[in-house]
Amino acid sequence: MLRVTVVLVPDSNERRGETIARMTISNISNLADVSDYEFRTHEHANPVAGTPSRETTGTVRDHDRRQTVWSLVGKAALAAAGD
């Protein structure tokens, strides 16, 4: 499983950092070379954008595991965002 945490750090002040979103990504195809994954997200409410907190789930299919981890994270993030 992968866990991605998004932390907002105002003015680069680490002590003021606040987690605003999380994602987990789990392989559901026995670590095959080309695998399928499930993801789950939780995003806090965003008063700047006027959006409520939300949770999403979804899948990334046919991902080539020989690619960089950011390729998988990017696919899951795009799916979670609805893009």
mmCIF file of the N, C-alpha and C atoms, coordinates in Angstrom:
data_MODEL
# 
_entry.id   MODEL 
# 
loop_
_atom_site.group_PDB 
_atom_site.id 
_atom_site.type_symbol 
_atom_site.label_atom_id 
_atom_site.label_alt_id 
_atom_site.label_comp_id 
_atom_site.label_asym_id 
_atom_site.label_entity_id 
_atom_site.label_seq_id 
_atom_site.pdbx_PDB_ins_code 
_atom_site.Cartn_x 
_atom_site.Cartn_y 
_atom_site.Cartn_z 
_atom_site.occupancy 
_atom_site.B_iso_or_equiv 
_atom_site.pdbx_formal_charge 
_atom_site.auth_seq_id 
_atom_site.auth_comp_id 
_atom_site.auth_asym_id 
_atom_site.auth_atom_id 
_atom_site.pdbx_PDB_model_num 
ATOM 1   N N  . MET A 1 1  ? 0.842   -1.180 0.000   1.00 0.00 ? 1  MET A N  1 
ATOM 2   C CA . MET A 1 1  ? 0.000   0.000  0.000   1.00 0.00 ? 1  MET A CA 1 
ATOM 3   C C  . MET A 1 1  ? 0.884   1.238  0.000   1.00 0.00 ? 1  MET A C  1 
ATOM 4   N N  . LEU A 1 2  ? 0.445   2.231  -0.716  1.00 0.00 ? 2  LEU A N  1 
ATOM 5   C CA . LEU A 1 2  ? 1.080   3.548  -0.690  1.00 0.00 ? 2  LEU A CA 1 
ATOM 6   C C  . LEU A 1 2  ? 0.178   4.486  0.096   1.00 0.00 ? 2  LEU A C  1 
ATOM 7   N N  . ARG A 1 3  ? 0.791   5.395  0.826   1.00 0.00 ? 3  ARG A N  1 
ATOM 8   C CA . ARG A 1 3  ? 0.035   6.445  1.506   1.00 0.00 ? 3  ARG A CA 1 
ATOM 9   C C  . ARG A 1 3  ? 0.631   7.779  1.083   1.00 0.00 ? 3  ARG A C  1 
ATOM 10  N N  . VAL A 1 4  ? -0.218  8.671  0.609   1.00 0.00 ? 4  VAL A N  1 
ATOM 11  C CA . VAL A 1 4  ? 0.194   10.010 0.201   1.00 0.00 ? 4  VAL A CA 1 
ATOM 12  C C  . VAL A 1 4  ? -0.500  10.998 1.133   1.00 0.00 ? 4  VAL A C  1 
ATOM 13  N N  . THR A 1 5  ? 0.275   11.893 1.725   1.00 0.00 ? 5  THR A N  1 
ATOM 14  C CA . THR A 1 5  ? -0.267  12.906 2.624   1.00 0.00 ? 5  THR A CA 1 
ATOM 15  C C  . THR A 1 5  ? 0.082   14.279 2.074   1.00 0.00 ? 5  THR A C  1 
ATOM 16  N N  . VAL A 1 6  ? -0.915  15.162 1.983   1.00 0.00 ? 6  VAL A N  1 
ATOM 17  C CA . VAL A 1 6  ? -0.709  16.524 1.506   1.00 0.00 ? 6  VAL A CA 1 
ATOM 18  C C  . VAL A 1 6  ? -0.753  17.448 2.720   1.00 0.00 ? 6  VAL A C  1 
ATOM 19  N N  . VAL A 1 7  ? 0.352   18.171 2.923   1.00 0.00 ? 7  VAL A N  1 
ATOM 20  C CA . VAL A 1 7  ? 0.469   19.067 4.067   1.00 0.00 ? 7  VAL A CA 1 
ATOM 21  C C  . VAL A 1 7  ? 0.628   20.496 3.555   1.00 0.00 ? 7  VAL A C  1 
ATOM 22  N N  . LEU A 1 8  ? -0.235  21.377 4.011   1.00 0.00 ? 8  LEU A N  1 
ATOM 23  C CA . LEU A 1 8  ? -0.126  22.805 3.702   1.00 0.00 ? 8  LEU A CA 1 
ATOM 24  C C  . LEU A 1 8  ? 0.800   23.429 4.737   1.00 0.00 ? 8  LEU A C  1 
ATOM 25  N N  . VAL A 1 9  ? 1.864   24.089 4.260   1.00 0.00 ? 9  VAL A N  1 
ATOM 26  C CA . VAL A 1 9  ? 2.861   24.692 5.151   1.00 0.00 ? 9  VAL A CA 1 
ATOM 27  C C  . VAL A 1 9  ? 2.891   26.194 4.889   1.00 0.00 ? 9  VAL A C  1 
ATOM 28  N N  . PRO A 1 10 ? 2.101   26.965 5.636   1.00 0.00 ? 10 PRO A N  1 
ATOM 29  C CA . PRO A 1 10 ? 2.039   28.409 5.416   1.00 0.00 ? 10 PRO A CA 1 
ATOM 30  C C  . PRO A 1 10 ? 3.396   29.082 5.662   1.00 0.00 ? 10 PRO A C  1 
ATOM 31  N N  . ASP A 1 11 ? 3.790   29.919 4.749   1.00 0.00 ? 11 ASP A N  1 
ATOM 32  C CA . ASP A 1 11 ? 5.031   30.690 4.870   1.00 0.00 ? 11 ASP A CA 1 
ATOM 33  C C  . ASP A 1 11 ? 6.246   29.813 5.142   1.00 0.00 ? 11 ASP A C  1 
ATOM 34  N N  . SER A 1 12 ? 6.231   28.565 4.662   1.00 0.00 ? 12 SER A N  1 
ATOM 35  C CA . SER A 1 12 ? 7.337   27.610 4.864   1.00 0.00 ? 12 SER A CA 1 
ATOM 36  C C  . SER A 1 12 ? 7.640   27.354 6.331   1.00 0.00 ? 12 SER A C  1 
ATOM 37  N N  . ASN A 1 13 ? 6.683   27.598 7.196   1.00 0.00 ? 13 ASN A N  1 
ATOM 38  C CA . ASN A 1 13 ? 6.854   27.387 8.629   1.00 0.00 ? 13 ASN A CA 1 
ATOM 39  C C  . ASN A 1 13 ? 6.333   25.990 8.965   1.00 0.00 ? 13 ASN A C  1 
ATOM 40  N N  . GLU A 1 14 ? 7.258   25.028 9.090   1.00 0.00 ? 14 GLU A N  1 
ATOM 41  C CA . GLU A 1 14 ? 6.890   23.631 9.323   1.00 0.00 ? 14 GLU A CA 1 
ATOM 42  C C  . GLU A 1 14 ? 6.006   23.452 10.555  1.00 0.00 ? 14 GLU A C  1 
ATOM 43  N N  . ARG A 1 15 ? 6.204   24.251 11.582  1.00 0.00 ? 15 ARG A N  1 
ATOM 44  C CA . ARG A 1 15 ? 5.399   24.105 12.803  1.00 0.00 ? 15 ARG A CA 1 
ATOM 45  C C  . ARG A 1 15 ? 3.935   24.441 12.564  1.00 0.00 ? 15 ARG A C  1 
ATOM 46  N N  . ARG A 1 16 ? 3.655   25.195 11.499  1.00 0.00 ? 16 ARG A N  1 
ATOM 47  C CA . ARG A 1 16 ? 2.267   25.543 11.179  1.00 0.00 ? 16 ARG A CA 1 
ATOM 48  C C  . ARG A 1 16 ? 1.666   24.598 10.141  1.00 0.00 ? 16 ARG A C  1 
ATOM 49  N N  . GLY A 1 17 ? 2.422   23.561 9.770   1.00 0.00 ? 17 GLY A N  1 
ATOM 50  C CA . GLY A 1 17 ? 1.934   22.622 8.762   1.00 0.00 ? 17 GLY A CA 1 
ATOM 51  C C  . GLY A 1 17 ? 0.651   21.923 9.197   1.00 0.00 ? 17 GLY A C  1 
ATOM 52  N N  . GLU A 1 18 ? -0.253  21.747 8.247   1.00 0.00 ? 18 GLU A N  1 
ATOM 53  C CA . GLU A 1 18 ? -1.542  21.122 8.521   1.00 0.00 ? 18 GLU A CA 1 
ATOM 54  C C  . GLU A 1 18 ? -1.877  20.144 7.390   1.00 0.00 ? 18 GLU A C  1 
ATOM 55  N N  . THR A 1 19 ? -2.187  18.919 7.753   1.00 0.00 ? 19 THR A N  1 
ATOM 56  C CA . THR A 1 19 ? -2.598  17.936 6.752   1.00 0.00 ? 19 THR A CA 1 
ATOM 57  C C  . THR A 1 19 ? -3.957  18.335 6.198   1.00 0.00 ? 19 THR A C  1 
ATOM 58  N N  . ILE A 1 20 ? -4.041  18.434 4.867   1.00 0.00 ? 20 ILE A N  1 
ATOM 59  C CA . ILE A 1 20 ? -5.303  18.829 4.250   1.00 0.00 ? 20 ILE A CA 1 
ATOM 60  C C  . ILE A 1 20 ? -5.906  17.715 3.386   1.00 0.00 ? 20 ILE A C  1 
ATOM 61  N N  . ALA A 1 21 ? -5.127  16.664 3.095   1.00 0.00 ? 21 ALA A N  1 
ATOM 62  C CA . ALA A 1 21 ? -5.657  15.556 2.292   1.00 0.00 ? 21 ALA A CA 1 
ATOM 63  C C  . ALA A 1 21 ? -4.782  14.317 2.466   1.00 0.00 ? 21 ALA A C  1 
ATOM 64  N N  . ARG A 1 22 ? -5.414  13.160 2.289   1.00 0.00 ? 22 ARG A N  1 
ATOM 65  C CA . ARG A 1 22 ? -4.704  11.882 2.344   1.00 0.00 ? 22 ARG A CA 1 
ATOM 66  C C  . ARG A 1 22 ? -5.242  10.966 1.250   1.00 0.00 ? 22 ARG A C  1 
ATOM 67  N N  . MET A 1 23 ? -4.364  10.074 0.785   1.00 0.00 ? 23 MET A N  1 
ATOM 68  C CA . MET A 1 23 ? -4.761  9.056  -0.187  1.00 0.00 ? 23 MET A CA 1 
ATOM 69  C C  . MET A 1 23 ? -4.026  7.762  0.131   1.00 0.00 ? 23 MET A C  1 
ATOM 70  N N  . THR A 1 24 ? -4.722  6.634  0.020   1.00 0.00 ? 24 THR A N  1 
ATOM 71  C CA . THR A 1 24 ? -4.067  5.338  0.056   1.00 0.00 ? 24 THR A CA 1 
ATOM 72  C C  . THR A 1 24 ? -4.318  4.656  -1.278  1.00 0.00 ? 24 THR A C  1 
ATOM 73  N N  . ILE A 1 25 ? -3.320  3.930  -1.744  1.00 0.00 ? 25 ILE A N  1 
ATOM 74  C CA . ILE A 1 25 ? -3.405  3.212  -3.016  1.00 0.00 ? 25 ILE A CA 1 
ATOM 75  C C  . ILE A 1 25 ? -2.958  1.779  -2.747  1.00 0.00 ? 25 ILE A C  1 
ATOM 76  N N  . SER A 1 26 ? -3.824  0.809  -3.093  1.00 0.00 ? 26 SER A N  1 
ATOM 77  C CA . SER A 1 26 ? -3.540  -0.592 -2.812  1.00 0.00 ? 26 SER A CA 1 
ATOM 78  C C  . SER A 1 26 ? -3.615  -1.422 -4.085  1.00 0.00 ? 26 SER A C  1 
ATOM 79  N N  . ASN A 1 27 ? -2.620  -2.275 -4.276  1.00 0.00 ? 27 ASN A N  1 
ATOM 80  C CA . ASN A 1 27 ? -2.605  -3.191 -5.410  1.00 0.00 ? 27 ASN A CA 1 
ATOM 81  C C  . ASN A 1 27 ? -3.657  -4.269 -5.180  1.00 0.00 ? 27 ASN A C  1 
ATOM 82  N N  . ILE A 1 28 ? -4.492  -4.516 -6.184  1.00 0.00 ? 28 ILE A N  1 
ATOM 83  C CA . ILE A 1 28 ? -5.547  -5.532 -6.060  1.00 0.00 ? 28 ILE A CA 1 
ATOM 84  C C  . ILE A 1 28 ? -5.367  -6.659 -7.078  1.00 0.00 ? 28 ILE A C  1 
ATOM 85  N N  . SER A 1 29 ? -4.162  -6.784 -7.642  1.00 0.00 ? 29 SER A N  1 
ATOM 86  C CA . SER A 1 29 ? -3.951  -7.816 -8.665  1.00 0.00 ? 29 SER A CA 1 
ATOM 87  C C  . SER A 1 29 ? -2.662  -8.603 -8.430  1.00 0.00 ? 29 SER A C  1 
ATOM 88  N N  . ASN A 1 30 ? -2.370  -8.894 -7.170  1.00 0.00 ? 30 ASN A N  1 
ATOM 89  C CA . ASN A 1 30 ? -1.263  -9.796 -6.813  1.00 0.00 ? 30 ASN A CA 1 
ATOM 90  C C  . ASN A 1 30 ? 0.093   -9.368 -7.365  1.00 0.00 ? 30 ASN A C  1 
ATOM 91  N N  . LEU A 1 31 ? 0.321   -8.078 -7.436  1.00 0.00 ? 31 LEU A N  1 
ATOM 92  C CA . LEU A 1 31 ? 1.616   -7.520 -7.838  1.00 0.00 ? 31 LEU A CA 1 
ATOM 93  C C  . LEU A 1 31 ? 2.067   -7.973 -9.224  1.00 0.00 ? 31 LEU A C  1 
ATOM 94  N N  . ALA A 1 32 ? 1.100   -8.123 -10.120 1.00 0.00 ? 32 ALA A N  1 
ATOM 95  C CA . ALA A 1 32 ? 1.431   -8.457 -11.503 1.00 0.00 ? 32 ALA A CA 1 
ATOM 96  C C  . ALA A 1 32 ? 2.203   -7.312 -12.140 1.00 0.00 ? 32 ALA A C  1 
ATOM 97  N N  . ASP A 1 33 ? 2.956   -7.597 -13.217 1.00 0.00 ? 33 ASP A N  1 
ATOM 98  C CA . ASP A 1 33 ? 3.722   -6.543 -13.899 1.00 0.00 ? 33 ASP A CA 1 
ATOM 99  C C  . ASP A 1 33 ? 2.826   -5.393 -14.347 1.00 0.00 ? 33 ASP A C  1 
ATOM 100 N N  . VAL A 1 34 ? 1.628   -5.727 -14.811 1.00 0.00 ? 34 VAL A N  1 
ATOM 101 C CA . VAL A 1 34 ? 0.615   -4.724 -15.144 1.00 0.00 ? 34 VAL A CA 1 
ATOM 102 C C  . VAL A 1 34 ? -0.520  -4.963 -14.157 1.00 0.00 ? 34 VAL A C  1 
ATOM 103 N N  . SER A 1 35 ? -0.727  -4.006 -13.254 1.00 0.00 ? 35 SER A N  1 
ATOM 104 C CA . SER A 1 35 ? -1.604  -4.220 -12.108 1.00 0.00 ? 35 SER A CA 1 
ATOM 105 C C  . SER A 1 35 ? -2.770  -3.248 -12.061 1.00 0.00 ? 35 SER A C  1 
ATOM 106 N N  . ASP A 1 36 ? -3.756  -3.643 -11.286 1.00 0.00 ? 36 ASP A N  1 
ATOM 107 C CA . ASP A 1 36 ? -4.899  -2.788 -10.966 1.00 0.00 ? 36 ASP A CA 1 
ATOM 108 C C  . ASP A 1 36 ? -4.775  -2.355 -9.511  1.00 0.00 ? 36 ASP A C  1 
ATOM 109 N N  . TYR A 1 37 ? -5.263  -1.151 -9.215  1.00 0.00 ? 37 TYR A N  1 
ATOM 110 C CA . TYR A 1 37 ? -5.142  -0.568 -7.877  1.00 0.00 ? 37 TYR A CA 1 
ATOM 111 C C  . TYR A 1 37 ? -6.467  0.049  -7.465  1.00 0.00 ? 37 TYR A C  1 
ATOM 112 N N  . GLU A 1 38 ? -6.750  0.014  -6.163  1.00 0.00 ? 38 GLU A N  1 
ATOM 113 C CA . GLU A 1 38 ? -7.852  0.762  -5.580  1.00 0.00 ? 38 GLU A CA 1 
ATOM 114 C C  . GLU A 1 38 ? -7.271  1.932  -4.810  1.00 0.00 ? 38 GLU A C  1 
ATOM 115 N N  . PHE A 1 39 ? -7.951  3.065  -4.856  1.00 0.00 ? 39 PHE A N  1 
ATOM 116 C CA . PHE A 1 39 ? -7.513  4.199  -4.043  1.00 0.00 ? 39 PHE A CA 1 
ATOM 117 C C  . PHE A 1 39 ? -8.674  4.722  -3.222  1.00 0.00 ? 39 PHE A C  1 
ATOM 118 N N  . ARG A 1 40 ? -8.324  5.343  -2.105  1.00 0.00 ? 40 ARG A N  1 
ATOM 119 C CA . ARG A 1 40 ? -9.275  6.020  -1.218  1.00 0.00 ? 40 ARG A CA 1 
ATOM 120 C C  . ARG A 1 40 ? -8.668  7.367  -0.851  1.00 0.00 ? 40 ARG A C  1 
ATOM 121 N N  . THR A 1 41 ? -9.492  8.387  -0.846  1.00 0.00 ? 41 THR A N  1 
ATOM 122 C CA . THR A 1 41 ? -9.005  9.716  -0.492  1.00 0.00 ? 41 THR A CA 1 
ATOM 123 C C  . THR A 1 41 ? -9.884  10.343 0.574   1.00 0.00 ? 41 THR A C  1 
ATOM 124 N N  . HIS A 1 42 ? -9.297  11.252 1.301   1.00 0.00 ? 42 HIS A N  1 
ATOM 125 C CA . HIS A 1 42 ? -10.039 12.135 2.204   1.00 0.00 ? 42 HIS A CA 1 
ATOM 126 C C  . HIS A 1 42 ? -9.431  13.527 2.052   1.00 0.00 ? 42 HIS A C  1 
ATOM 127 N N  . GLU A 1 43 ? -10.287 14.486 1.789   1.00 0.00 ? 43 GLU A N  1 
ATOM 128 C CA . GLU A 1 43 ? -9.847  15.879 1.608   1.00 0.00 ? 43 GLU A CA 1 
ATOM 129 C C  . GLU A 1 43 ? -10.637 16.761 2.570   1.00 0.00 ? 43 GLU A C  1 
ATOM 130 N N  . HIS A 1 44 ? -9.938  17.590 3.320   1.00 0.00 ? 44 HIS A N  1 
ATOM 131 C CA . HIS A 1 44 ? -10.604 18.504 4.251   1.00 0.00 ? 44 HIS A CA 1 
ATOM 132 C C  . HIS A 1 44 ? -11.357 19.583 3.479   1.00 0.00 ? 44 HIS A C  1 
ATOM 133 N N  . ALA A 1 45 ? -12.309 20.228 4.124   1.00 0.00 ? 45 ALA A N  1 
ATOM 134 C CA . ALA A 1 45 ? -13.019 21.354 3.513   1.00 0.00 ? 45 ALA A CA 1 
ATOM 135 C C  . ALA A 1 45 ? -12.008 22.443 3.155   1.00 0.00 ? 45 ALA A C  1 
ATOM 136 N N  . ASN A 1 46 ? -12.284 23.141 2.062   1.00 0.00 ? 46 ASN A N  1 
ATOM 137 C CA . ASN A 1 46 ? -11.399 24.206 1.608   1.00 0.00 ? 46 ASN A CA 1 
ATOM 138 C C  . ASN A 1 46 ? -12.191 25.508 1.552   1.00 0.00 ? 46 ASN A C  1 
ATOM 139 N N  . PRO A 1 47 ? -12.043 26.352 2.579   1.00 0.00 ? 47 PRO A N  1 
ATOM 140 C CA . PRO A 1 47 ? -12.823 27.593 2.592   1.00 0.00 ? 47 PRO A CA 1 
ATOM 141 C C  . PRO A 1 47 ? -12.435 28.553 1.469   1.00 0.00 ? 47 PRO A C  1 
ATOM 142 N N  . VAL A 1 48 ? -11.208 28.495 0.998   1.00 0.00 ? 48 VAL A N  1 
ATOM 143 C CA . VAL A 1 48 ? -10.780 29.371 -0.100  1.00 0.00 ? 48 VAL A CA 1 
ATOM 144 C C  . VAL A 1 48 ? -11.529 29.008 -1.380  1.00 0.00 ? 48 VAL A C  1 
ATOM 145 N N  . ALA A 1 49 ? -11.634 27.706 -1.660  1.00 0.00 ? 49 ALA A N  1 
ATOM 146 C CA . ALA A 1 49 ? -12.333 27.254 -2.863  1.00 0.00 ? 49 ALA A CA 1 
ATOM 147 C C  . ALA A 1 49 ? -13.828 27.079 -2.635  1.00 0.00 ? 49 ALA A C  1 
ATOM 148 N N  . GLY A 1 50 ? -14.255 27.127 -1.363  1.00 0.00 ? 50 GLY A N  1 
ATOM 149 C CA . GLY A 1 50 ? -15.665 26.952 -1.050  1.00 0.00 ? 50 GLY A CA 1 
ATOM 150 C C  . GLY A 1 50 ? -16.141 25.521 -1.216  1.00 0.00 ? 50 GLY A C  1 
ATOM 151 N N  . THR A 1 51 ? -15.237 24.550 -1.027  1.00 0.00 ? 51 THR A N  1 
ATOM 152 C CA . THR A 1 51 ? -15.615 23.151 -1.188  1.00 0.00 ? 51 THR A CA 1 
ATOM 153 C C  . THR A 1 51 ? -15.688 22.456 0.168   1.00 0.00 ? 51 THR A C  1 
ATOM 154 N N  . PRO A 1 52 ? -16.632 21.536 0.325   1.00 0.00 ? 52 PRO A N  1 
ATOM 155 C CA . PRO A 1 52 ? -16.750 20.804 1.586   1.00 0.00 ? 52 PRO A CA 1 
ATOM 156 C C  . PRO A 1 52 ? -15.714 19.678 1.653   1.00 0.00 ? 52 PRO A C  1 
ATOM 157 N N  . SER A 1 53 ? -15.558 19.094 2.827   1.00 0.00 ? 53 SER A N  1 
ATOM 158 C CA . SER A 1 53 ? -14.699 17.918 2.916   1.00 0.00 ? 53 SER A CA 1 
ATOM 159 C C  . SER A 1 53 ? -15.329 16.813 2.074   1.00 0.00 ? 53 SER A C  1 
ATOM 160 N N  . ARG A 1 54 ? -14.487 15.920 1.572   1.00 0.00 ? 54 ARG A N  1 
ATOM 161 C CA . ARG A 1 54 ? -15.028 14.852 0.743   1.00 0.00 ? 54 ARG A CA 1 
ATOM 162 C C  . ARG A 1 54 ? -14.126 13.638 0.768   1.00 0.00 ? 54 ARG A C  1 
ATOM 163 N N  . GLU A 1 55 ? -14.736 12.509 0.490   1.00 0.00 ? 55 GLU A N  1 
ATOM 164 C CA . GLU A 1 55 ? -14.005 11.256 0.360   1.00 0.00 ? 55 GLU A CA 1 
ATOM 165 C C  . GLU A 1 55 ? -14.338 10.661 -0.988  1.00 0.00 ? 55 GLU A C  1 
ATOM 166 N N  . THR A 1 56 ? -13.342 10.044 -1.617  1.00 0.00 ? 56 THR A N  1 
ATOM 167 C CA . THR A 1 56 ? -13.561 9.394  -2.905  1.00 0.00 ? 56 THR A CA 1 
ATOM 168 C C  . THR A 1 56 ? -12.906 8.022  -2.882  1.00 0.00 ? 56 THR A C  1 
ATOM 169 N N  . THR A 1 57 ? -13.388 7.156  -3.733  1.00 0.00 ? 57 THR A N  1 
ATOM 170 C CA . THR A 1 57 ? -12.760 5.859  -3.964  1.00 0.00 ? 57 THR A CA 1 
ATOM 171 C C  . THR A 1 57 ? -12.762 5.629  -5.462  1.00 0.00 ? 57 THR A C  1 
ATOM 172 N N  . GLY A 1 58 ? -11.857 4.804  -5.900  1.00 0.00 ? 58 GLY A N  1 
ATOM 173 C CA . GLY A 1 58 ? -11.816 4.504  -7.323  1.00 0.00 ? 58 GLY A CA 1 
ATOM 174 C C  . GLY A 1 58 ? -10.750 3.481  -7.638  1.00 0.00 ? 58 GLY A C  1 
ATOM 175 N N  . THR A 1 59 ? -10.546 3.257  -8.916  1.00 0.00 ? 59 THR A N  1 
ATOM 176 C CA . THR A 1 59 ? -9.548  2.285  -9.364  1.00 0.00 ? 59 THR A CA 1 
ATOM 177 C C  . THR A 1 59 ? -8.673  2.884  -10.455 1.00 0.00 ? 59 THR A C  1 
ATOM 178 N N  . VAL A 1 60 ? -7.475  2.381  -10.505 1.00 0.00 ? 60 VAL A N  1 
ATOM 179 C CA . VAL A 1 60 ? -6.548  2.631  -11.609 1.00 0.00 ? 60 VAL A CA 1 
ATOM 180 C C  . VAL A 1 60 ? -6.290  1.261  -12.219 1.00 0.00 ? 60 VAL A C  1 
ATOM 181 N N  . ARG A 1 61 ? -6.603  1.109  -13.482 1.00 0.00 ? 61 ARG A N  1 
ATOM 182 C CA . ARG A 1 61 ? -6.470  -0.195 -14.138 1.00 0.00 ? 61 ARG A CA 1 
ATOM 183 C C  . ARG A 1 61 ? -5.272  -0.220 -15.078 1.00 0.00 ? 61 ARG A C  1 
ATOM 184 N N  . ASP A 1 62 ? -4.681  -1.396 -15.193 1.00 0.00 ? 62 ASP A N  1 
ATOM 185 C CA . ASP A 1 62 ? -3.627  -1.666 -16.185 1.00 0.00 ? 62 ASP A CA 1 
ATOM 186 C C  . ASP A 1 62 ? -2.420  -0.752 -16.041 1.00 0.00 ? 62 ASP A C  1 
ATOM 187 N N  . HIS A 1 63 ? -1.971  -0.550 -14.808 1.00 0.00 ? 63 HIS A N  1 
ATOM 188 C CA . HIS A 1 63 ? -0.794  0.281  -14.565 1.00 0.00 ? 63 HIS A CA 1 
ATOM 189 C C  . HIS A 1 63 ? 0.474   -0.583 -14.654 1.00 0.00 ? 63 HIS A C  1 
ATOM 190 N N  . ASP A 1 64 ? 1.423   -0.163 -15.456 1.00 0.00 ? 64 ASP A N  1 
ATOM 191 C CA . ASP A 1 64 ? 2.713   -0.846 -15.597 1.00 0.00 ? 64 ASP A CA 1 
ATOM 192 C C  . ASP A 1 64 ? 3.568   -0.537 -14.366 1.00 0.00 ? 64 ASP A C  1 
ATOM 193 N N  . ARG A 1 65 ? 3.827   -1.526 -13.535 1.00 0.00 ? 65 ARG A N  1 
ATOM 194 C CA . ARG A 1 65 ? 4.536   -1.326 -12.277 1.00 0.00 ? 65 ARG A CA 1 
ATOM 195 C C  . ARG A 1 65 ? 5.997   -0.930 -12.471 1.00 0.00 ? 65 ARG A C  1 
ATOM 196 N N  . ARG A 1 66 ? 6.515   -1.009 -13.690 1.00 0.00 ? 66 ARG A N  1 
ATOM 197 C CA . ARG A 1 66 ? 7.911   -0.602 -13.932 1.00 0.00 ? 66 ARG A CA 1 
ATOM 198 C C  . ARG A 1 66 ? 8.044   0.910  -14.091 1.00 0.00 ? 66 ARG A C  1 
ATOM 199 N N  . GLN A 1 67 ? 6.929   1.624  -14.055 1.00 0.00 ? 67 GLN A N  1 
ATOM 200 C CA . GLN A 1 67 ? 6.963   3.087  -14.141 1.00 0.00 ? 67 GLN A CA 1 
ATOM 201 C C  . GLN A 1 67 ? 7.274   3.682  -12.773 1.00 0.00 ? 67 GLN A C  1 
ATOM 202 N N  . THR A 1 68 ? 7.596   4.946  -12.771 1.00 0.00 ? 68 THR A N  1 
ATOM 203 C CA . THR A 1 68 ? 7.850   5.662  -11.527 1.00 0.00 ? 68 THR A CA 1 
ATOM 204 C C  . THR A 1 68 ? 6.601   5.683  -10.653 1.00 0.00 ? 68 THR A C  1 
ATOM 205 N N  . VAL A 1 69 ? 6.809   5.730  -9.352  1.00 0.00 ? 69 VAL A N  1 
ATOM 206 C CA . VAL A 1 69 ? 5.683   5.781  -8.407  1.00 0.00 ? 69 VAL A CA 1 
ATOM 207 C C  . VAL A 1 69 ? 4.797   6.990  -8.684  1.00 0.00 ? 69 VAL A C  1 
ATOM 208 N N  . TRP A 1 70 ? 5.387   8.085  -9.156  1.00 0.00 ? 70 TRP A N  1 
ATOM 209 C CA . TRP A 1 70 ? 4.604   9.300  -9.424  1.00 0.00 ? 70 TRP A CA 1 
ATOM 210 C C  . TRP A 1 70 ? 3.617   9.094  -10.558 1.00 0.00 ? 70 TRP A C  1 
ATOM 211 N N  . SER A 1 71 ? 3.899   8.181  -11.456 1.00 0.00 ? 71 SER A N  1 
ATOM 212 C CA . SER A 1 71 ? 2.947   7.874  -12.517 1.00 0.00 ? 71 SER A CA 1 
ATOM 213 C C  . SER A 1 71 ? 1.661   7.295  -11.922 1.00 0.00 ? 71 SER A C  1 
ATOM 214 N N  . LEU A 1 72 ? 1.805   6.357  -10.989 1.00 0.00 ? 72 LEU A N  1 
ATOM 215 C CA . LEU A 1 72 ? 0.630   5.776  -10.331 1.00 0.00 ? 72 LEU A CA 1 
ATOM 216 C C  . LEU A 1 72 ? -0.094  6.807  -9.470  1.00 0.00 ? 72 LEU A C  1 
ATOM 217 N N  . VAL A 1 73 ? 0.650   7.567  -8.686  1.00 0.00 ? 73 VAL A N  1 
ATOM 218 C CA . VAL A 1 73 ? 0.036   8.593  -7.837  1.00 0.00 ? 73 VAL A CA 1 
ATOM 219 C C  . VAL A 1 73 ? -0.708  9.614  -8.710  1.00 0.00 ? 73 VAL A C  1 
ATOM 220 N N  . GLY A 1 74 ? -0.105  10.003 -9.824  1.00 0.00 ? 74 GLY A N  1 
ATOM 221 C CA . GLY A 1 74 ? -0.744  10.970 -10.717 1.00 0.00 ? 74 GLY A CA 1 
ATOM 222 C C  . GLY A 1 74 ? -2.039  10.436 -11.312 1.00 0.00 ? 74 GLY A C  1 
ATOM 223 N N  . LYS A 1 75 ? -2.053  9.181  -11.724 1.00 0.00 ? 75 LYS A N  1 
ATOM 224 C CA . LYS A 1 75 ? -3.277  8.587  -12.268 1.00 0.00 ? 75 LYS A CA 1 
ATOM 225 C C  . LYS A 1 75 ? -4.380  8.556  -11.219 1.00 0.00 ? 75 LYS A C  1 
ATOM 226 N N  . ALA A 1 76 ? -4.021  8.159  -10.005 1.00 0.00 ? 76 ALA A N  1 
ATOM 227 C CA . ALA A 1 76 ? -5.009  8.101  -8.925  1.00 0.00 ? 76 ALA A CA 1 
ATOM 228 C C  . ALA A 1 76 ? -5.509  9.510  -8.581  1.00 0.00 ? 76 ALA A C  1 
ATOM 229 N N  . ALA A 1 77 ? -4.608  10.479 -8.531  1.00 0.00 ? 77 ALA A N  1 
ATOM 230 C CA . ALA A 1 77 ? -4.998  11.855 -8.208  1.00 0.00 ? 77 ALA A CA 1 
ATOM 231 C C  . ALA A 1 77 ? -5.928  12.425 -9.267  1.00 0.00 ? 77 ALA A C  1 
ATOM 232 N N  . LEU A 1 78 ? -5.632  12.186 -10.537 1.00 0.00 ? 78 LEU A N  1 
ATOM 233 C CA . LEU A 1 78 ? -6.515  12.668 -11.600 1.00 0.00 ? 78 LEU A CA 1 
ATOM 234 C C  . LEU A 1 78 ? -7.897  12.030 -11.491 1.00 0.00 ? 78 LEU A C  1 
ATOM 235 N N  . ALA A 1 79 ? -7.937  10.742 -11.226 1.00 0.00 ? 79 ALA A N  1 
ATOM 236 C CA . ALA A 1 79 ? -9.231  10.057 -11.076 1.00 0.00 ? 79 ALA A CA 1 
ATOM 237 C C  . ALA A 1 79 ? -9.992  10.608 -9.869  1.00 0.00 ? 79 ALA A C  1 
ATOM 238 N N  . ALA A 1 80 ? -9.302  10.847 -8.766  1.00 0.00 ? 80 ALA A N  1 
ATOM 239 C CA . ALA A 1 80 ? -9.939  11.373 -7.552  1.00 0.00 ? 80 ALA A CA 1 
ATOM 240 C C  . ALA A 1 80 ? -10.480 12.784 -7.781  1.00 0.00 ? 80 ALA A C  1 
ATOM 241 N N  . ALA A 1 81 ? -9.782  13.562 -8.590  1.00 0.00 ? 81 ALA A N  1 
ATOM 242 C CA . ALA A 1 81 ? -10.197 14.945 -8.868  1.00 0.00 ? 81 ALA A CA 1 
ATOM 243 C C  . ALA A 1 81 ? -11.348 14.995 -9.882  1.00 0.00 ? 81 ALA A C  1 
ATOM 244 N N  . GLY A 1 82 ? -11.590 13.875 -10.553 1.00 0.00 ? 82 GLY A N  1 
ATOM 245 C CA . GLY A 1 82 ? -12.654 13.850 -11.545 1.00 0.00 ? 82 GLY A CA 1 
ATOM 246 C C  . GLY A 1 82 ? -12.209 14.334 -12.900 1.00 0.00 ? 82 GLY A C  1 
ATOM 247 N N  . ASP A 1 83 ? -10.900 14.439 -13.108 1.00 0.00 ? 83 ASP A N  1 
ATOM 248 C CA . ASP A 1 83 ? -10.360 14.914 -14.407 1.00 0.00 ? 83 ASP A CA 1 
ATOM 249 C C  . ASP A 1 83 ? -10.101 13.743 -15.343 1.00 0.00 ? 83 ASP A C  1 
# 
